[in-house]
Amino acid sequence: MKKLPETVIDLLLTIIDFFYPPFRRWMPLQTFRYAASGGGNALLGFFIYYASYSYLLKGQPLLLPFYAFKPHSASLLLSFCITFPVGFFMSKFVVFSDSSLKGRVQLFRYLMVCLFNLLLNYLLLKLLVEHFLLYPVLSQVITVVIVVGFSYLAQRNFSFRASAKLP
């Protein structure tokens, strides 16, 4: 009998791979799996961001004893806390399952890329919301589109590649 995580992984692969044939001409399976996994995780992130900004924080700052987070920053942080482990799971077991790296190395590299992406996301969000006065949810959509391309290349060529060299 298979363990539960293997069953979940097999189910995810079956669902994602079912939709691959029409895209076969334009991209390899791994790229499609990344797009599907990343797209699903991005949608989850948008949902968490929107729900936390609109309903949990109601557009108000998150006041902590040591710092007051602007609502768009607090929503981004909450979204990151949930999408980080989901994204790592999907990348490790669905997209880059053929990687020969140890899990802790993959996790460390994935974390480094994600922290850079979080910083880039934060800076772009701050620029769009506070300087260009765009609505925070629209700003998050624009920001994610920019960050996703970098993220795929970094995850493929650094986080899950055994031959990646640290600078």
Summary of the structure (lengths in Angstrom):
residues: 167
radius of gyration: 17.3
end to end distance: 43.4
largest distance: 56.1
contacts: 481
relative contact order: 0.12
helix: 74%
strand: 2%
